[in-house]
Amino acid sequence: MRNLLALLLLTGTAHAGEPGLDPTALTRLVHQDCGSCHGLTLKGGLGPDIRPETIEHYDADVLQSVILDGIPDTAMPPWRALISEAEAAWIADYLLKGDTQ
């Protein structure tokens, strides 16, 4: 019983220690890192225009998958090793609904 209690406390501590999302850092990542291919204003460049009005036909889940896994045989790289699923979901939502100007 003591071991179970210790395990529960450690598990709870690990979740409590996970960092939260940082919208300022994620917004900067979108404009600097995504913008290096999609243009700093996200109107397109090497990659396509990714402003809300041009990607509104995509589901957030599809965009999240593209962000995490990239698109094979294109310049779109996978970001899974660098960002979490929660961060990718935030970026997808930001691209669809955010003020990306």
N, C-alpha and C positions, 0 to 999 in steps of 0.2 A: 504494500500500500504506500509506503514511504517513497519507493522508487517511482510509482505512478504519479504521485504528487510532484516530485522533483521534475519528472518529464513534462508534466503539464505546465509547471512554472517556467521551465526553459523554453518550451514551445511558445508560450505567451510572450515571453521576453523577446524572442526572435522576431515575432510579428510586430511587436511594439517598436522594435528598433529599425524596421524597414523605413527607408526614406520616403516621404510623400512626393507627389508630383510638384515640380517647380515650373509653373506656367511661364515665368519670365525666361528661364533657361530653354524651355521647349520652343517658345516663340523665336528666340534667338537661333536655335538649331534649325528651325524651319527656314528662316530667312537667310542664314549664312550657309548652312550645309546643303539643304535642299535647293536653296537659291543658287548654289554654284553651278547646278545643271539646269534648273528650271527658271533661272533668271532671278536677280535679287528682288525684283518686284513680283516674282512668281508668274509673270506673263509668258514665260517660255524662253527657251534658249536651246541648249543641247536636248533637254527634255521638254515635254509639252507644258502648256499653260496649266497651272494647277490652282487657279483662283476659284472661289466657290461657284461662280456662274458657269464655269466650264467643266466642272466635275460633279455638278449636282445630280447627275443621273447615276452615280455610283453609290452603292451602299457603304456605310462606314466600315462594315466588316471586310468588304473587298479592299478598300483602301488600306485598312490595317494590315491585311495579308500582304499587299504589295509592299508596304513599308517594311514589314518584318522579313519577307522572303525575297524581295526583289522580283524582277521579271527576267527569266532565263533568256539568253541570247540578245539582251539589250543592255544599255548602259545603266539601267536601274539596278543598283546593288542591294543586297540584303542588309538590313540594319539590325537583325536579330541579336547579333553578338554585342551590339553597342547600346541598345535601348530595350526596355521591358515591354511586355504586351500592353501594360497600362499606359505607358508613354506613347506607344504607337496608336492606341485607341484615342488618346487625347489629341495627338497630331491629326489623325483622320477627322475627328470632330471639329478641330480648329480649321482645317482646310475646307470642310463643308459649310461651317457656320460662322467661323471667325471673321474678324475684320483683318484681312490679310494685306490691306493696303499699307 
